[in-house]
């Protein structure tokens, strides 16, 4: 499969970590232990992990409102992410951000932004910072099909192209912007074709194939690292769950469509391939899944046993160099 | 000491800081061509990497400044006129003001957003905004509003050295105003008001371009035997209420003036704070002198009547003395 045994195992491990983390989070949300909403990427793990693993740990990544798997893909610890979902003091954002704003700067996850399309300029800027400092760091910017209709998409891709910035724009096209189908809201069948307008390469790949995504993003990363500028990669994928768990279900799509996509589940597809290619045997798969299960259980226990922030924490981190907060 | 203009002071502050720190760079529409007069000679000295002409994409390059700041740079963004800030509103409010907080202190955003309040020159409603209060009500943004070349240079240098986002609201009506500035390096801390003129009968707190007008009003009042103290907060976030309340304790009367619209202006916030914290010092109701809550009209006689004038400020003072 053109990737090393170790990398293939790591791809599987991170996909299982992302899937298990989100399924555990949905249970906790439904039990009333996670405040706010939850936008999951269940069904999209191959896109996320394949793209993140094309990066080095010191590369940067910017996520979206639907980005639990993204810091996980980048290598973040699960315990502080889960504690953040529960609003605990030990959360990676100190309980100030929650589900839509996970981050982990220690692994280059520069944070997620919950205003659709608002992360695209930030990613261009992170790439500008790297370029100006003479570093070969690359920035990977996730966004969705919906964000490709925001003005920031146009402004950012044009800016990245005219300044030849080392950024890879990765569109997770999961078929729906909130509840509206891409076919009704996006003017072209393949969002990657919009790259032509910005003078950069654009490629559309099967988002359920982690290795295919990895190769496509690796090529774009290599190009960026070599100073040849930005690229746009579109992954065709699918969101199994509703837009957000905080919203009531609406009849915007046919359940048979969901079932059809579940037939090409990225985690199951990759597990079958690992077994068929002899990269892992049943015991190897079980070992990964068991280890992730234990990691998730420990993360939940850590989050549950962590305290909520003290009331005064609401007034911290407004500034790096604090001034008195008017109350 | 050298006498320079307000616009030159802005130029000189940026020049000093770009020479002092390699991480400082400037970007904005046509900054390389010195479009607005604050970047003369920059392209020749620093080159196109550090003096970046941007596409007309305010959200794009303002957000890019946030990303560059998070990864170790110290950008100055020349947004041009304050009216163009609205194109970048989501990036300023959702990204720049909130990222340090949202990510629990992991993100630092040492960046300066510069914008000129371009009013009073017949540029009509879409080019004449003075949105001071709009941004004061967004936590996470520090704000300077200098009223003289001395303050502009000292405050802007502080802003560029700050580890937080700072908006520099520059008053286009002061571009040609002059004052002396020291030849050596100096900075003015944020949150330190200055008494621009000492007095005993009434406190006039004035912001940005209204300071010059308030000083003219104080001259007028002096000829009537009224001694007005003019206080300039200089930075709006943080805002030095101690100096303002101290002055009101002394004079017992307060007029507040700034060029914003009346509702939710700096004047409104300062008046409310003095009403809460300085009520027992007051011998008369507080009076605000601001711009009425109408849009800025194009026709010069229509526009000229709207902004705080020396006569309007003097009349407000007379009202407090009745």
Interface residues (C-beta under 8 A of the other chain):
Chain A: X60 X62 X91 X92 X93 X94 X95 X96 X97 X101 X103 X105 X110 X111 X113 X115 X118 X120 X121 X122 X123 X124 X125 X126 X127 X128 X129 X130 X132 X133 X139 X151 X152 X154 X155 X156 X158 X159 X162 X163 X316 X317 X318 X319 X320 X321 X323 X324 X325
Chain B: X25 X49 X50 X52 X54 X55 X57 X59 X60 X61 X62 X63 X64 X65 X66 X67 X68 X69 X70 X71 X72 X73 X90 X91 X94 X95 X99 X100 X101 X102 X103 X104 X105 X106 X107 X108 X109 X110 X139 X140 X142 X162 X163 X164 X190 X191 X237 X238
